[in-house]
């Protein structure tokens, strides 16, 4: 079973080249394609992705959920692997995913690591080993079989934020899900820019308000007001 790596982007020129190279370096030969699905970048994201041989696609709609759905629509692999543009998968990640599918898992994710050794970031990442839905977010990446993705009708495009939490809950209700021992490495730049404690508190606030039923518009306003 081949794997399509799907990377949603918006103004990711500074990180997309390295991420694509890391995907190839850490692959064990199971990757069929790397799809960069762009949401209207005004920088050199698409050009740089093309330069290193990724396939690029302009999404009909902006927004991570819509872009990932667009990527899934065009992907040819039998397994989809959704990856953020500032996140690098661990070595042999494709073999790990393939083994999980062979063991009848239909979806799963890696644990979280950061490119910063700050003890609080290591602490945050440590919690992602536990099978608790509140600790699962898109920066941990997600694999899901093509059939399962389409059966669940993909991501909800009316979700501007928390699209990963919403989809995860549907996956776990309807499919077998696993958490790998290995971790992805994601950029800690946003934590450095906003403050490690402050940003985690903001994320916790938004997550809490989401489950309290606040609208997407209100959540986005809070996000934009509190996070640089």
Secondary structure, 3 states (H helix, E strand, C coil): CCEEEEEEECCCCCCHHHHHHHHHHCCCCCEEEEEEEECCCCCCHHHHHHHCCCEEEECCCCCHHHHHHHHHHHCCCCEEEECCCCEECCCCHHHHHHHHHHCCCCEEEEEEEECCCCHHHHHHHHHHHCCCHHHCCHHHCEEEEHHHHHHCCCCCCCCCCCHHHHHHHHHHHHCCEEEEEEEEEECCHHHHHHCHHHHHHHHHHHHHHHHCCCCHHHHHHHHHHHCC
